[in-house]
Amino acid sequence: MTVSRSALDRLDAIPTLTPAIAPTPVEELSRLRAALHAAPRLLIKRDDAIPFGFGGNKVRKLQIVAAQALATGADTLITTGGVQSNHARATAAVAAKLGLGCVLIANGTAPAKPTANALLDRLLGAEVRYVNARDERAPAMEHAAMELRARGRRPFMIPLGASTAHGAAAYARAVGELLTQHPAPDAIVLSTSSGGTQAGIVAGCALHGLATRVIGVSADDPSTSIAATIRRILADLESLLEMPPGLLTGARVEIDDRFVGGGYGIPTPQSTEAIELCASREAIFLDPTYTSKAMAGLLARIRGGEWSSGTVLFWHTGGQVGLFA
């Protein structure tokens, strides 16, 4: 039984780019399970295998967010992230495909020789502007938008990670996609940072009436900060879907911030082990910033005996380009 059939209908009616993303694979992690002597069945949802723009969760979000931009008549996308931002690369790819301009605000230093996502940003034709710190990104986006409007352009600003109600809606829909492929797992584990992907999966589980736990493993910020962001996005998604307040914001939001280590983008021994174990056992590639820390969190829970049975699904959000930074 779902929370609201009409809310699901409104979710499905949100405009998206065409063609839509084909369902991404759900695979068994049988060799990893054997290596861990794991009690629960282990599955993986392969959003890293989205074929467009090197894939990842941001491509799925941008299917809806870029459609929203086109509906406003935008001719340029503006967004932000780190120098090696997956979201920035995905935004640049979507802009190139749609024939739009793209301005990226990157916090950090311009690399002398661009690699990985920074190289792809350049190849995709994005204009990259650099700022020194995270708190300078939003003002720089506003300044870029003002400049473009003064030149007669029509910019559309996409917040960090496309973590808006529209971006989260893409992952609420993705839960429905998962349910066409496999019965609901007992738990979903994923990387979380700007909050939109986890908010969407939490909302999707609530809309479908699932008891599935959704465990986000932080890549950077404290659990309290990310949880507050997720609840704000859920509130915005309730409004977008014309739902009574509390139906989504009342859902459980679970963040594990024990695997951040030295901070954003800084590998830990546990995340390095996760990369090597998944590659050698399953030919699955994780990235150093996000998915490896999430997998480290999953491995620790399994080794700690958290699940004695059932099914646990790891939602791979992509980012493997970061291996080449």
Secondary structure as GFF3:
##gff-version 3
##sequence-region A 1 325
A	DSSP	alpha_helix	5	13	.	.	.	ID=ss1
A	DSSP	beta_strand	26	28	.	.	.	ID=ss2
A	DSSP	alpha_helix	30	36	.	.	.	ID=ss3
A	DSSP	beta_strand	41	46	.	.	.	ID=ss4
A	DSSP	three_ten_helix	47	49	.	.	.	ID=ss5
A	DSSP	three_ten_helix	52	54	.	.	.	ID=ss6
A	DSSP	alpha_helix	57	71	.	.	.	ID=ss7
A	DSSP	beta_strand	76	82	.	.	.	ID=ss8
A	DSSP	alpha_helix	86	98	.	.	.	ID=ss9
A	DSSP	beta_strand	101	107	.	.	.	ID=ss10
A	DSSP	alpha_helix	116	123	.	.	.	ID=ss11
A	DSSP	beta_strand	127	131	.	.	.	ID=ss12
A	DSSP	three_ten_helix	134	136	.	.	.	ID=ss13
A	DSSP	alpha_helix	137	150	.	.	.	ID=ss14
A	DSSP	beta_strand	155	157	.	.	.	ID=ss15
A	DSSP	three_ten_helix	160	162	.	.	.	ID=ss16
A	DSSP	alpha_helix	165	181	.	.	.	ID=ss17
A	DSSP	beta_strand	187	192	.	.	.	ID=ss18
A	DSSP	alpha_helix	196	207	.	.	.	ID=ss19
A	DSSP	beta_strand	213	218	.	.	.	ID=ss20
A	DSSP	alpha_helix	223	240	.	.	.	ID=ss21
A	DSSP	beta_strand	254	256	.	.	.	ID=ss22
A	DSSP	alpha_helix	269	282	.	.	.	ID=ss23
A	DSSP	alpha_helix	291	303	.	.	.	ID=ss24
A	DSSP	beta_strand	311	316	.	.	.	ID=ss25
A	DSSP	three_ten_helix	320	324	.	.	.	ID=ss26
###
